[in-house]
Amino acid sequence: MLDPFYFNMNLRTYYQNVKRIREGLPEPYTFLTSLSTPNGGKEGVVTEVETALAARMIADLAARPATPEEIAAHRAQCDRLRAEAKEEELRSKLRVTLVNEPGIRLETGKPERGTGKP
């Protein structure tokens, strides 16, 4: 069981800080860059989240606002991945059916062997 005195946090101050951060962020979504955290958070991952969540993540020191260069790179990567996914979807819809019927002959313009006819 966790000791209630283990965490020395003033909730009023925390939520005032979250509110102050939220007021300075654009609505309704914000781009964040993750920071390294003790519980395994990976540094440098850019993502777009709702402003309320962004304010909490910044207050928790789990992320920081992304720079314009990071946002541009993230959007370019998302566009590239979206185009690749669309191409893969179209490729999966393309079906080729091989027909093995004796009455069907491929017209190539070359004469058949032994007939001398084109």
Beta strands, then each sheet from edge to edge (+ up, - down):
strand 1: 29-34
strand 2: 46-50
strand 3: 63-65
sheet 1: 2+ 1- 3+
end
